Amino acid sequence: MTNPHAFPKANSVASLNAPQLQLASHLAIYWLMCLALVLMIAGATAGSAQAQSVEALEWQPGQSTLPTVISTPHNDVRKLLRQAKYPQALLLVNKGLSTNPRDPQMRFWQAYIFEQLDQPDMARQVYLDLTREYPELPEPHNNLGAIYAAKGDYPNAKASLDAALRVNPNYAAAYENMGDLLVNMARQSYERSLTVEPKQRGITQKIERLKPVLEITQGKP
């Protein structure tokens, strides 16, 4: 039985007579032309599909094909904050919060802007709410600690900075704030020690030696 998948044995060209050779030549040219046409169509189709896929992702009617920066509420607020345009930024933040009141980024910026506009009590409340609703975010803990320290509330400041460092043990800003805070807490402890026992020796010298560092940390925790 003949294998249906086996090709029949081809005749050699030398065994073909002239009419057969001419017919075979014409058939070969015909099939080559068909093959070339198929390859051209396939190539054009593949190229078209790739271009359409790219265009669908990167281009919309009426837009330039050049990449553009998409304007979003968050990007617009960032731009205003970089320019220190805090009142304008606050307007955008409040507008964003009117549609998404739980947006933690917008709320954080709102508190930060309150700080820049010299409204620390309003900032403190927003940071405090953020630490309760999003305790996994270190930044609100850190900024809340800075506000407490500026008011002289060192115990709450330390608790907030401790919380920030628990959440993110590699938070450089929180470590710096903690260092500033501890220097001020040391000064406070020395001063209270003198209040209890004014005749102690060496305490005044320690306070004097702290003064250069305290001057650097002025305006910080």
Steps between C-alpha positions, in 0.01 A plus 500: 500500500630846410561735794257791441750746659792395281589716203514317160853451370586795275612448143844639414510800265716300260220247453245764389449572135482861368121560536512358852804714586327814372181417693699430817686827460175696463350325803808575709487868406128509576545347845792730579287800409218372723742442786645851465149649499404307813816615679435861402143485631609329822775757555266790442241352734755444776639852464154649509404305815813613684449863406136487601593351837751776569263771386220364716722534806675828428276708277144623500319701230585868521820443699859544391694178447780650717500388867332752730481544878147419610350759731345347810385659828800348683748625240343846505529519880863384488583772251346771720675368810837511323426863418394568863157615379326367809163679480452387139611147590255491789215588264587201280542273801160596640344448158651153480383415851147605412482207259726258691508600868708198605790562260799474740739686269269799465434505874872487574559793266212687664667466840839597356350812342337591831847489654640728231211741551577515875196298606668221703188405697307424181799310364532301823140384482534380140825316577343347809204371299737356240704313763179343631357405161829412327740396778723329243604839352813640673482858367194614700659362820822688426331833424271466798808447718656818362188699584487364855870579549459856376233549767730357768291184538802272502333178626245499217769606254717205595205259485418620147859472379531156657190398305647633176821300552310185588316525171815586304829421679690665212322837522790750502286810569343337806846412635615860456188630671550251781858621546388864517227404742736311732738797514213725607378239748852486648502878544156484663615226739812696599294813565254309716788345686631848581153604612490214749859543617657831388836423665581203279841525342551449129135533388543859387807400301305223327228745403762741364657225294161413354432855383680475162299190411178655630557800274528268198177327595315826560166483319521119501381250762 
